[in-house]
């Protein structure tokens, strides 16, 4: 007999700029993670009832190596096992879905799941996996840089540079408005240094406000990578005459530092912790697509999750989609016929930062916050990952 799975609680840190100059660069990824776990315990999660801790992390090396989930659980006084998984940028959402599957199957009653990434401490691709570091593997699989993939999508879908820049401008405006209203910060905890100093209380990229004119003046960001053989690879695989390089730094997601964790459990776990369920996990989906056009897989997963839930896009009060470049957002918004008020209504990762392994958990938590703020019923979170991976989750407010 399957059980209903509920989102009982969730918290995250702000997203700091993923560089040595970022506000959270002085905090280790383990430090980010334990701060969130400690805060969940302080909010009512009983450590003795936790069956497992599942953490998504995209670059598991150095400060993010050696199973951060288990290490963080030990440091936070949670007597549960831990596992760290890698589904690239979809890791945090996959962690939540894995937790939900275990609770639904009766294998667990309460699981803490989410993700962490400190790009300032552990730069992207520093694990030097063969997918990117071995040219023979990349050639055999047709794997290209994510930015080149975004330009491929813009080329094949016929999106013009002006539309990409306009979306980049719009998502930042939405983010600023959501934070100004107080809605977007509902589940964010301030990060403090060991001496008590506040390091960051809101998403750091909010301070970046390029005008449309400034966005239009930016040079293409991925033409050089394309010229080094990746355009030729994409054209050969897809039968294209050329790849138009249209995305810039402004229409791309910026790397960030963040940790986000969710408490997912059955009704009994909620009762024992004194936590009222916030949302029910209705359906989940994981899928794989072409590694060249890799960034469409999140949309594919979203459509699959909607079908499993017996819903249509028009039934959603919010679709929170990882902004893996402007082209993927324009494509999903068009195909699902979603207006701006329901598609990333509080802005997205392009505006506020992309903390790889944490992003999916951030988006699922935001989906729940959106439903609470609007009194809505259904929301969907979806993420595209490298190599053509996609993960999605549909939730219902209770």
Secondary structure by P-SEA (a helix, b strand, c coil): cbbbbbbcccccccccccccccccccccaaaaaaaaaaaaaaaccccccccbbbbbbccccccccccaaaaaaaaacccbbbbbbbcccaaaaaaaaaaaaaaaaccccbbbbbccccccccccccccccccccaaaaaaaccccaaaaaaaaaaaacccaaaaaaaaaaaaaaaaaaaaaccccccbbbbbcccccccccccccccccccaaaaaaccccccccccccaaaaaaaaccccccccccccccbbbbbbbbbbbbbbcaaaaaaaccccccccccccccccccccccaaaaaaaaaaaaaaccccccccccccccccaaaaaaaaaaacccccccccccccccccccccaaaaaaaaaaaaaaaaacccbbbbbbbbccbbbbbcccccc
